[in-house]
């Protein structure tokens, strides 16, 4: 019996570690400590520190992704409360990413769906997935291959703003477009 309990504790410990996120943690500076500051919101809304630094493969042009004047530099899409509807401005950004991905079939993206802390975990996971799938559908309509896109939802689990108010919640209701190589 004692040996069984030892194995049980070890198994639970390993499972707990498996759920942890390893790797470097980004210091988001003002985004975390003061999400209501105008500079912080502007930086986050314009893509913040999501610049690309990896190798995209043959034919891909990294300059397009890092050019602050390009719509491709905008890789965070924000949503209204309890909504997965894509707005007109977001469609322009998605269209630009779709064109880039269509020109570069060896490049792939991960669409991370997120929600604010309101609602149950299960509901927020489903909402984050609906948001990411809405973006995925628009990319596919524009000709992006299904094998270039991966959808994942984190629900409320990865907030960029930690306050408990509307300005923080607005920043957490998002889909992040992450290119291969991040």
Buried (B, 14 or more C-beta within 10 A) or exposed (E): EEEEEEEEEEEEEEEEEEEEEEEEEEEBEBBBEBBBEEEBBEBBBEBBEBEBEEEBEEEBEBEBBBEEEEBBBBBBBBBEEEEBEBEEEBBEBBBBBBBBBBEBBEBBBBBBBBBBBBBEEEBBBBBBBBBBBBBBEBBBEBEBEEEBBBBEBBBBBBBBBBBEEEBBBBBBBBBBBBBBBE
